[in-house]
Amino acid sequence: MLMNFLDRLNAAIRKNNSLLFVGLDPNPEWLPARYGQGSSIKPLRAWLRFLIDQTADLVCAYKPTLGFYQALGPEGLALLVELREWVGPDLPLILDAKHADLNTATLMARTVFEDWHFDGITLNPYAGQDVVAPFLLHPHRGVFVLCCTANPAAQALQTYPSEQTPLYLQVVREACAWGLPEQLGLEVGPVRAEVLARLRAAAPERVILLRSVWALSEGLDSILAAGLDTAGSGLLVPVPLEMLVAGDPATQVDALRRDIEKSRHESTRQDTSSSCSLWQPDVCLLVPQSDPHLELTLQLFDSGCVLFGEHVQASGAVFPYYIDLRRIISNPQLFHQVLLAYAQILQQLRFDRLAGIPYGSLPTASGLALHLNVPLIFPRKEVKAHGTRRAIEGSFEPGEVVVVVDDVLISGKSALEGAQKLESAGLVVNDIVVLIEHEPQVRERLREHGYTSHAVLPFARIARTLHAVGRITDEQYRLLQPEEAS
């Protein structure tokens, strides 16, 4: 079974006992004098091969910058592809592309991950989730979303509208909703330790890939203390350029690796204020224990996924409550329980691929694709008037069987529309799996169209459980009961 990106990265960190990575950039201006001069790609090629040979047992990853290879023309791109063989299968290879174009995102993801066999890529998030989603459809690869740089000219944008509520923190919050920690990390420029600490607090479980930090006046210890997660990991540190141009980089890189490991263990924080606390049921479990999802129901409620007050649903109906499942992705313990509950149903079905319904269920579908080791696709809400104009994102073959994953079935409209889009592309859809089913009648509506729906939790059961354990009052229980619920 293929490992996901985070598992591969962590395996490399453990193997070489290192958080360091090397930027493999064939910039003629940086080429050491001992390789000579001239426009030939040969000395650049020899230098890069030398760097890999010197550092392969001292670092956890390599990061070539796409622009340097493009500048060298066809020979440069051939050199880029050659890196995969040199680096070998044990160390992740992350392409620093800062890709941001919607038109080419699907093709770029396929080229980088399937043709070039890279393990990760950096992306510019300004176009939003649409530009990131095609890369996340490759469940065993990783993406790093650029969230903050040190470029002085960028500060007018990144710190807008204020230092207290800067745009770069909003980027972090949005990006963390697009993909799981196993697949999506953050890229950060050489920022102050104070800024790095804010980023770590906003994304306690994400891998942060640092750009050059060596020009900062703050010491390495301060950077590590601010950026490491509570397990003393989650931070990728670049090897400084001056070491890469030296005649004996291995000696210097090994010394830096040892310094980082020493500082890393000394600065591992015991403070858990930025991590998610462990949820406990906090009920007298005298209620019937026949419900296998009792704790999941309670945790959904305690996490604020059930809101009271008049709310307009996606179907246009107005209910006296609202089910907000987007909160799940910010609670790893709950998210894990939700994925396991979905998986219990999915493991009983036969299918070739999963399909998430944009946008609410895409994080869940991504998590399930990783958990079950199956490919993921998704039907677009709208087909773009530019680029590939694809109605279905991801790779598939007509005739394959697809299971639709959605979050809540109320009218069934979004799941039905998604299933029909998939079928229009030649795919076969038999089953729709959701976390919560609002009312049993929706099953009949879907069955009339040829689909079998499966729900982890009928909403009526949620209401009964919450009432039985005293989480809600008699009046709230009345509001939570859909018509003719069973």
Beta strands, then each sheet from edge to edge (+ up, - down):
strand 1: 20-22
strand 2: 61-62
strand 3: 94-99
strand 4: 120-123
strand 5: 142-148
strand 6: 184-188
strand 7: 208-210
strand 8: 235-238
strand 9: 306-312
strand 10: 318-323
strand 11: 353-356
strand 12: 376-379
strand 13: 392-393
strand 14: 401-405
strand 15: 408-409
strand 16: 428-437
strand 17: 452-458
sheet 1: 2+ 1+ 8+ 7+ 6+ 5+ 4+ 3+
sheet 2: 9+ 10-
sheet 3: 13+ 12- 11- 14- 16- 15-
sheet 4: 13+ 12- 11- 14- 16- 17-
end
